[in-house]
Amino acid sequence: GHGPEEEGDVRGSLSEAARSSSELAALGLRNQMLVINAVFNARDVGDPIATALEARGTRAMSSMPACLVTLPRVEIPLRGHNILGCDALRSFLSGNEAIDVLSAAAESIPELPSLKSLVDEIGASGHGLVLVTGKGGVGKTTIAAAIAVELSARGLPVHLTTTDPASHLTGTLGQEVPGLRVSRIDPKAETDAYIARALEVARPHSDALALETLAEDLRSPCTEEVAVFHAFSRLITSARREIVIMDTAPTGHTLLLLDATGAYHREMVRKLGNRTIGTPMLRLRDPEHTRVLIVTLPETTPVHEAAELQADLRRAGIEPFAWIVNASLAAARPTDPLLAARARAELEQIRAVEVTHAVRMAVVPWFTGELTGSDSLRHLAVGSHST
């Protein structure tokens, strides 16, 4: 993508660049140049979105790692359009883009569906599993936390959990939220507990050699998959009594989890025949029990990747409940000419989601403040500050 990033994403990109720089230097490759892409300078200082975006980039670059500061630097300005096609690529490294202020500001942006209607629908039954899925970097953790905080504020029993080792739920929430239970599926902890339980069950009926053989078998890589599957299954079951919102790992890990769930389901069907059996997979396929949200960004590549994820889910017999287009400038309605041009450019992808991909859609505006703490998260979920 070539869009405005969250401040944390910019800092993360700079940290990653610093790590790469150090590793290359250690190999003797010291002829390095730092290229900073999508640098934004506000043209309309009266636009709070523009000034917030510029300040965000300035803060991130003023605190960049020391090893990057000394490198020769090239800054490429943020463009008013996505970089797709040969013409766009040819113009990418040229001078500043000419933006027609009148045409950029004149085209009205239609009303876009907000996240509030989805939150209302999710909260209506008072229980169920909500899987927040999508590629890394699209804002799954923020969206999951926003929905959880708003539903919890309505007095509903909510359990927010993550299977993503890179998730920063605690940092996103900022502080403990009354009535909201927060947890994480830690593969190592789940595996250790699973092995301990298996050995405990076997101990009264086994001699030392049998226990040693069992312990050796349990050190198999398959044990972690089984242990995480059991933890996932417990959450699916608990969603009959509360709203469980799961911030899932990036796509590959999510699909592995679904594969394990599907394999268990097929094995139970094979063993028990056509009898009605309540496997975790049946609950995932039940729209009354499970709602899968696909989070994406209003750009070509993220939408394409989300469509591939939806196809994978459908092959597993799971129909996504809704798509959430996150961090949309179109929904934020900036007046800065360059950002207004980017907002117009988003509409093609937003229409593609609405018409081609999604049964339901919500568009979440790009947020000018820092998305941590219950107040800003509730604002994201319902579109207005809560009192």
Buried (B, 14 or more C-beta within 10 A) or exposed (E): BBBBBBBBBBBBBBEEBBEEBEEEEEEEEEEBEBEBBBBBBBBBEEBBBBBBBBEBBEEBBEEBBEBBEEBEEEEEBBBBBBBEEEEEEEEEEEEEBEBEBEEBBEEEBEEBBBBBEBBEEBBEEBBBBBBBBBBEBBBBBBBBBBBBBBBBBEEBBBBBBBBBEEBBBBEBBBEEBEBBBBBBBBBEEBBBBBBEEBBEEBEEEBEEEEBEEBEEEBEEEEBBBBBBBBBBBBBBBBBEEBBBBBBBBBBEBBBBBBBBBBEBBEEBBEEEEEEEEEBBBBBBBEEEBBBBBBBBBBBBBBBEBBBEBBEBBEEBEBBBBBBBBBBBBBBBBBBBBBBBBBBBBBBEBBEBBBEEBBEBBBBBBBBBEEBBBBEBBBBBBBBEEEE
